[in-house]
């Protein structure tokens, strides 16, 4: 019964905009759709026994319907891009059959991919036509508030933690309450630590476009950063760091704003040290997560995720068929050498996963799609700079760069198959590309006289 109720609530996110004659605006509420299922996974972690009642199944229905209804419009905007995406989805479905895959497994995997990957071209189309990117930013800011409030609520009531430490005991409903500083529930398993990093990267754009007051946006950035420090996910912090490096070294924004943001970050650490003894909390969190493994150069050398793609390549290169079309749907490896020894290691590196499942051809198509959207957006940006003097163009391009590069880095350590992470990133990337397209073709903002 719970599965059915949850399914209909999830379906309502898609159906409601259509019933209210706002067809297509589901994309603006997509993040709430994802957050809803993230929360469901906290309280009902084993509820998804039936694929046809899942989040993936709903997107499996929505994406083809949207594509068919708007195909002429999508095709006119960028025929090569949409064909390439459709080719990629078909390739993902059929290629596993070459190494013994079954239709049901391929269908479920495809539906999971559609749940987030399709957002790139759907968002591109929607924001090229009817969508308003400022409206999207407003929805994202609400999603940030909801996410922060959720963690506060989980922490107060001690509702679960992603990492097991000593003293775990049963708590509210059917989730497990364990020790920790902040409580994230299964949100951590759903990729929460990484998508709050991308939330933080959005804050400079929210400040520029005055989506909320400047104080509110600085507060949100501080809270998100504080949460990331306490959770101590090294690569989530690295993702944020890379994005912010791009921001601070860019010439697209004024120096004064960068200084204010930098001083705000320094002040946050200073205040946190005074009132929360932040260094001791970080050490405690680090030890809970296996601090004996280290975080320096040695730890990086020993982190297998950087080497997974090499291990997979060595496995599949022995046969031209597996090299080009993939080896197995099973994303585990047996590894034994002087650096790593695992009987059954689950592949985390996103690119290694694609290489394992879809071979060199599949990985090439994947990168072709990403390279295409980057080059297309850059082309739009260069043309727009010659027409408009509005700084909003520079801010959007900078946000695109921050998301794009950080996403590529995050793929090295995995987690990007999580619907909310890739969905958020591709929603924003597609929205920026679509907005640029609309600005060029429909005079989205008034041209300077």
C-alpha positions as CSV (number, residue, x, y, z in Angstrom):
1,X,0.0,0.0,0.0
2,X,2.8,2.4,0.9
3,X,4.4,1.8,-2.6
4,X,1.2,2.7,-4.3
5,X,0.6,5.9,-2.3
6,X,4.2,7.0,-2.9
7,X,3.9,6.2,-6.6
8,X,0.8,8.4,-7.0
9,X,2.4,11.3,-5.0
10,X,5.4,11.0,-7.3
11,X,3.2,10.9,-10.4
12,X,1.4,14.1,-9.2
13,X,4.7,16.0,-9.6
14,X,4.5,15.2,-13.3
15,X,0.7,15.3,-13.8
16,X,-0.1,18.5,-11.9
17,X,1.6,21.0,-14.3
18,X,-0.3,19.4,-17.2
19,X,-3.6,19.6,-15.3
20,X,-3.0,23.2,-14.6
21,X,-2.1,23.9,-18.2
22,X,1.6,24.4,-17.6
23,X,2.9,21.5,-19.6
24,X,6.6,21.2,-19.4
25,X,7.0,23.1,-16.1
26,X,7.6,19.8,-14.4
27,X,11.2,20.5,-15.2
28,X,11.2,23.4,-12.8
29,X,9.8,21.2,-10.1
30,X,12.1,18.3,-11.0
31,X,14.4,18.9,-7.9
32,X,11.4,18.6,-5.6
33,X,10.5,15.4,-7.3
34,X,14.0,14.0,-6.6
35,X,14.0,15.3,-3.0
36,X,10.7,13.6,-2.4
37,X,12.2,10.2,-3.4
38,X,15.3,11.0,-1.4
39,X,13.2,11.5,1.7
40,X,11.2,8.4,0.9
41,X,14.4,6.4,0.9
42,X,15.2,7.5,4.4
43,X,12.0,6.3,5.9
44,X,11.2,3.4,3.6
45,X,14.7,2.2,2.4
46,X,13.4,-1.2,1.1
47,X,10.2,0.0,-0.5
48,X,11.2,-0.3,-4.1
49,X,10.4,-3.9,-4.7
50,X,8.5,-3.2,-7.9
51,X,10.2,-1.3,-10.7
52,X,6.9,-0.1,-12.2
53,X,6.1,1.8,-9.0
54,X,9.5,3.5,-8.8
55,X,10.8,7.0,-9.6
56,X,12.7,5.6,-12.5
57,X,9.6,4.1,-14.0
58,X,7.8,7.5,-13.9
59,X,10.7,9.2,-15.7
60,X,10.8,6.2,-18.1
61,X,7.2,7.2,-19.1
62,X,7.7,11.0,-18.9
63,X,10.8,11.3,-21.1
64,X,9.5,9.6,-24.2
65,X,6.1,11.3,-24.0
66,X,7.7,14.7,-23.7
67,X,10.2,13.9,-26.5
68,X,7.4,12.8,-28.9
69,X,5.1,15.7,-28.1
70,X,7.8,18.2,-28.7
71,X,10.0,16.3,-31.2
72,X,9.7,18.8,-34.0
73,X,10.6,21.7,-31.8
74,X,13.5,19.8,-30.2
75,X,14.7,18.6,-33.6
76,X,14.6,22.2,-35.0
77,X,16.7,23.6,-32.1
78,X,19.5,21.0,-32.3
79,X,18.9,17.9,-34.4
80,X,22.3,16.4,-33.9
81,X,22.2,16.7,-30.1
82,X,18.8,15.1,-29.7
83,X,19.7,12.3,-32.1
84,X,22.9,11.6,-30.3
85,X,21.1,11.4,-27.0
86,X,18.5,9.0,-28.4
87,X,21.3,6.9,-29.9
88,X,23.0,6.8,-26.5
89,X,19.8,5.6,-24.8
90,X,19.3,2.9,-27.5
91,X,22.9,1.8,-27.2
92,X,22.6,1.5,-23.5
93,X,19.6,-0.8,-23.9
94,X,20.8,-3.1,-26.6
95,X,24.6,-3.4,-26.0
96,X,24.3,-5.6,-22.8
97,X,22.7,-8.3,-24.9
98,X,26.2,-8.8,-26.6
99,X,27.5,-10.2,-23.3
100,X,24.5,-12.0,-22.0
101,X,22.4,-9.2,-20.6
102,X,18.7,-9.7,-20.1
103,X,15.9,-7.3,-21.3
104,X,14.6,-6.6,-17.8
105,X,18.0,-5.6,-16.4
106,X,18.7,-3.4,-19.4
107,X,15.3,-1.7,-19.2
108,X,15.8,-0.9,-15.5
109,X,19.3,0.5,-16.1
110,X,18.0,2.5,-19.0
111,X,15.2,4.0,-16.9
112,X,17.7,5.0,-14.2
113,X,19.8,6.8,-16.9
114,X,16.7,8.5,-18.4
115,X,15.8,9.7,-14.9
116,X,18.7,12.2,-14.9
117,X,20.7,12.1,-18.2
118,X,17.7,13.1,-20.3
119,X,17.5,16.4,-18.3
120,X,20.3,17.7,-20.5
121,X,18.3,17.9,-23.7
122,X,14.9,18.3,-22.1
123,X,16.1,21.3,-20.2
124,X,17.9,22.6,-23.2
125,X,14.6,22.5,-25.1
126,X,12.4,23.8,-22.4
127,X,14.5,26.8,-21.6
128,X,15.0,27.5,-25.3
129,X,11.2,27.9,-25.6
130,X,9.1,28.6,-22.6
131,X,11.3,28.2,-19.5
132,X,12.6,31.1,-17.4
133,X,16.0,30.4,-15.8
134,X,15.3,32.9,-13.0
135,X,12.2,31.0,-12.0
136,X,14.4,27.8,-12.0
137,X,16.9,29.5,-9.7
138,X,14.0,30.4,-7.3
139,X,12.9,26.8,-7.2
140,X,16.5,25.7,-6.5
141,X,16.8,28.1,-3.6
142,X,13.7,26.6,-2.1
143,X,15.2,23.2,-2.6
144,X,18.3,24.3,-0.7
145,X,16.2,25.5,2.2
146,X,14.3,22.2,2.3
147,X,17.6,20.2,2.2
148,X,19.1,22.3,5.1
149,X,15.9,22.1,7.1
150,X,15.8,18.3,6.6
151,X,19.3,17.8,7.9
152,X,18.6,20.0,10.9
153,X,15.4,18.0,11.6
154,X,17.2,14.6,11.2
155,X,20.0,15.8,13.5
156,X,17.6,17.0,16.2
157,X,15.7,13.7,16.2
158,X,18.8,11.7,15.4
159,X,17.3,10.0,12.4
160,X,20.0,7.9,10.9
161,X,23.5,8.6,9.7
162,X,25.2,7.3,6.5
163,X,28.3,6.1,8.2
164,X,28.2,3.3,10.8
165,X,30.1,3.9,14.0
166,X,29.9,2.2,17.4
167,X,26.7,2.2,19.4
168,X,24.1,1.9,16.7
169,X,20.5,1.3,17.8
170,X,17.0,1.2,16.4
171,X,15.2,4.4,16.4
172,X,12.1,6.1,14.8
173,X,10.2,4.1,12.2
174,X,12.5,1.6,10.4
175,X,15.7,3.6,10.1
176,X,18.8,3.1,12.1
177,X,20.1,5.8,14.4
178,X,23.8,5.8,14.8
179,X,26.4,8.2,16.2
180,X,27.6,11.3,14.3
181,X,27.6,15.0,14.3
182,X,25.0,15.6,11.6
183,X,22.4,13.0,10.6
184,X,21.7,12.6,6.9
185,X,19.7,9.4,6.7
186,X,19.9,7.6,3.5
187,X,20.2,11.0,1.8
188,X,23.9,10.2,2.0
189,X,23.4,7.0,0.0
190,X,21.4,9.0,-2.5
191,X,24.3,11.4,-3.1
192,X,23.4,14.3,-0.7
193,X,27.0,15.1,0.1
194,X,27.8,15.8,-3.5
195,X,24.7,17.7,-4.6
196,X,24.9,20.1,-1.7
197,X,28.4,20.9,-3.1
198,X,26.7,21.9,-6.4
199,X,24.0,23.8,-4.4
200,X,26.9,25.8,-2.9
201,X,28.3,26.5,-6.4
202,X,25.0,28.1,-7.3
203,X,25.1,30.7,-4.6
204,X,27.1,33.4,-6.5
205,X,24.5,33.2,-9.3
206,X,21.6,33.4,-6.8
207,X,23.3,36.5,-5.3
208,X,23.8,38.2,-8.7
209,X,20.3,37.6,-9.9
210,X,18.9,38.7,-6.5
211,X,16.9,35.5,-6.1
212,X,17.0,36.0,-2.3
213,X,18.5,38.8,-0.2
214,X,22.2,39.0,-0.2
215,X,22.3,38.1,3.5
216,X,20.1,35.1,3.0
217,X,22.3,33.8,0.2
218,X,25.5,34.3,2.2
219,X,23.8,32.5,5.1
220,X,22.9,29.6,2.8
221,X,26.4,29.3,1.5
222,X,27.8,29.3,5.0
223,X,25.4,26.6,6.2
224,X,26.1,24.4,3.2
225,X,29.9,24.8,3.6
226,X,29.6,24.1,7.4
227,X,27.6,20.9,6.6
228,X,30.2,19.7,4.2
229,X,33.0,20.3,6.6
230,X,31.2,18.3,9.3
231,X,30.3,15.4,7.0
232,X,34.0,15.5,5.8
233,X,33.4,13.9,2.4
234,X,36.8,14.6,0.8
235,X,35.8,14.5,-2.8
236,X,32.6,16.4,-2.3
237,X,34.7,19.1,-0.7
238,X,37.2,18.8,-3.6
239,X,34.3,19.2,-6.1
240,X,33.3,22.5,-4.4
241,X,36.9,23.6,-4.2
242,X,37.4,23.1,-7.9
243,X,34.3,25.0,-8.8
244,X,35.2,27.9,-6.5
245,X,38.7,28.0,-7.9
246,X,37.2,28.5,-11.4
247,X,35.1,31.3,-9.9
248,X,37.9,33.1,-8.2
249,X,40.3,32.9,-11.1
250,X,37.7,34.0,-13.6
251,X,37.6,37.5,-15.1
252,X,33.8,37.3,-15.5
253,X,33.0,38.9,-12.1
254,X,34.3,41.9,-10.2
255,X,37.1,41.6,-7.7
256,X,35.1,43.2,-4.9
257,X,32.5,40.5,-4.9
258,X,35.2,37.8,-4.9
259,X,36.9,39.4,-1.9
260,X,33.6,39.6,0.0
261,X,32.8,36.0,-0.7
262,X,36.4,34.9,0.3
263,X,36.2,36.9,3.5
264,X,32.9,35.3,4.2
265,X,34.4,31.9,3.9
266,X,37.4,32.8,6.2
267,X,35.0,34.4,8.7
268,X,32.9,31.2,8.7
269,X,36.0,29.1,9.7
270,X,37.0,31.7,12.3
271,X,33.5,31.8,13.9
272,X,33.2,28.0,13.7
273,X,36.5,27.6,15.5
274,X,35.5,30.0,18.3
275,X,32.0,28.6,18.9
276,X,32.1,25.0,17.7
277,X,35.8,24.0,18.1
278,X,35.6,23.0,14.4
279,X,39.1,21.5,14.2
280,X,38.2,18.9,16.9
281,X,34.9,18.1,15.2
282,X,36.7,17.6,11.9
283,X,39.2,15.2,13.5
284,X,36.4,13.3,15.3
285,X,34.4,13.0,12.0
286,X,37.6,11.9,10.2
287,X,38.4,9.2,12.7
288,X,34.8,7.9,12.5
289,X,35.3,7.5,8.8
290,X,38.5,5.6,9.0
291,X,41.1,8.3,9.7
292,X,43.9,5.8,9.9
293,X,43.9,5.6,6.1
294,X,45.2,9.2,6.0
295,X,44.2,12.1,3.8
296,X,47.5,13.1,2.3
297,X,49.5,12.1,-0.8
298,X,49.7,8.5,0.4
299,X,45.9,8.3,0.8
300,X,45.4,9.6,-2.8
301,X,47.9,7.0,-4.1
302,X,46.0,4.3,-2.3
303,X,42.6,5.4,-3.3
304,X,41.6,2.8,-5.9
305,X,39.0,5.0,-7.5
306,X,41.7,6.9,-9.4
307,X,42.9,3.6,-10.9
308,X,39.7,1.8,-11.6
309,X,39.5,2.8,-15.2
310,X,43.0,1.3,-15.8
311,X,41.9,-2.0,-14.1
312,X,38.8,-2.1,-16.2
313,X,40.7,-1.3,-19.4
314,X,43.1,-4.1,-18.7
315,X,40.2,-6.5,-18.3
316,X,38.3,-5.6,-21.4
317,X,41.2,-5.0,-23.9
318,X,41.9,-8.7,-24.3
319,X,38.9,-9.1,-26.7
320,X,37.9,-6.6,-29.4
321,X,34.2,-7.3,-28.7
322,X,34.5,-6.5,-25.0
323,X,36.8,-3.6,-25.7
324,X,34.3,-1.8,-28.0
325,X,31.0,-3.0,-26.5
326,X,31.6,-3.7,-22.9
327,X,32.3,-6.7,-20.6
328,X,29.5,-7.1,-18.0
329,X,26.7,-5.4,-16.2
330,X,28.3,-6.6,-13.0
331,X,30.3,-3.6,-11.7
332,X,32.7,-5.5,-9.5
333,X,36.4,-6.4,-9.9
334,X,38.8,-8.8,-8.4
335,X,42.1,-6.9,-7.8
336,X,45.4,-8.1,-6.4
337,X,48.6,-6.2,-6.7
338,X,51.1,-4.3,-4.5
339,X,48.8,-1.4,-4.1
340,X,45.3,-2.9,-3.9
341,X,43.9,-6.2,-3.0
342,X,40.1,-6.9,-3.2
343,X,38.2,-10.0,-3.8
344,X,35.1,-8.2,-5.0
345,X,35.5,-4.4,-5.4
346,X,32.6,-2.3,-6.6
347,X,33.6,0.2,-9.3
348,X,33.0,3.8,-8.2
349,X,34.7,5.7,-11.0
350,X,31.9,6.8,-13.4
351,X,34.0,6.4,-16.5
352,X,35.2,3.0,-15.5
353,X,31.6,2.0,-15.0
354,X,30.7,3.1,-18.5
355,X,33.8,1.3,-19.9
356,X,32.8,-1.9,-18.1
357,X,29.2,-1.8,-19.3
358,X,29.3,-0.2,-22.7
359,X,33.0,-0.3,-23.8
360,X,35.0,2.3,-25.6
361,X,32.1,3.1,-28.0
362,X,29.7,3.8,-25.1
363,X,32.2,6.0,-23.3
364,X,33.0,7.9,-26.5
365,X,29.3,8.7,-27.1
366,X,29.0,9.8,-23.5
367,X,31.9,12.2,-23.8
368,X,30.7,13.4,-27.2
369,X,27.4,14.5,-25.7
370,X,29.2,16.4,-22.9
371,X,31.7,18.0,-25.3
372,X,29.0,19.0,-27.7
373,X,26.9,20.8,-25.0
374,X,30.1,22.5,-23.8
375,X,31.1,23.7,-27.3
376,X,27.5,24.7,-28.2
377,X,27.2,26.8,-25.0
378,X,30.6,28.4,-25.5
379,X,29.6,29.3,-29.1
380,X,26.4,30.9,-27.9
381,X,28.3,32.8,-25.2
382,X,30.9,34.2,-27.7
383,X,28.1,35.4,-30.0
384,X,26.1,36.9,-27.1
385,X,29.1,38.9,-25.9
386,X,29.1,40.7,-29.2
387,X,25.4,41.7,-28.9
388,X,24.7,42.3,-25.2
389,X,26.6,44.1,-22.4
390,X,24.5,42.5,-19.7
391,X,26.7,40.8,-17.1
392,X,24.1,38.1,-16.6
393,X,25.6,36.4,-19.7
394,X,29.0,36.2,-18.0
395,X,27.5,34.9,-14.7
396,X,25.6,32.2,-16.5
397,X,28.6,31.1,-18.5
398,X,30.7,31.1,-15.3
399,X,28.1,28.9,-13.6
400,X,28.2,26.6,-16.6
401,X,32.0,26.2,-16.3
402,X,31.8,25.6,-12.6
403,X,29.2,22.9,-12.9
404,X,30.8,21.3,-16.0
405,X,34.3,21.0,-14.7
406,X,33.3,20.0,-11.2
407,X,31.0,17.3,-12.7
408,X,33.8,15.9,-14.8
409,X,36.0,15.7,-11.7
410,X,33.3,14.2,-9.6
411,X,32.9,11.4,-12.2
412,X,36.4,10.1,-11.2
413,X,35.2,9.1,-7.7
414,X,31.6,8.0,-8.6
415,X,28.1,8.7,-7.4
416,X,27.0,10.5,-10.6
417,X,24.5,7.7,-11.3
418,X,22.6,9.1,-8.4
419,X,19.5,10.7,-9.9
420,X,19.5,13.9,-7.9
421,X,23.2,14.7,-8.5
422,X,23.3,14.2,-12.3
423,X,19.7,15.5,-12.6
424,X,20.6,18.8,-10.8
425,X,23.8,19.3,-12.9
426,X,22.2,18.5,-16.2
427,X,19.1,20.5,-15.4
428,X,21.3,23.6,-14.8
429,X,23.6,23.0,-17.7
430,X,20.7,22.5,-20.1
431,X,18.9,25.5,-18.8
432,X,21.9,27.8,-19.4
433,X,22.4,26.5,-22.9
434,X,18.7,26.8,-23.6
435,X,18.6,30.4,-22.2
436,X,21.5,31.4,-24.4
437,X,19.8,29.9,-27.4
438,X,16.6,31.9,-26.6
439,X,18.6,35.1,-26.0
440,X,20.1,34.7,-29.5
441,X,16.9,33.8,-31.4
442,X,14.0,35.5,-29.5
443,X,15.7,38.6,-28.0
444,X,15.2,37.2,-24.5
445,X,16.7,40.4,-23.1
446,X,16.5,43.8,-24.6
447,X,19.4,44.6,-26.9
448,X,21.4,47.7,-26.1
449,X,20.6,50.7,-28.2
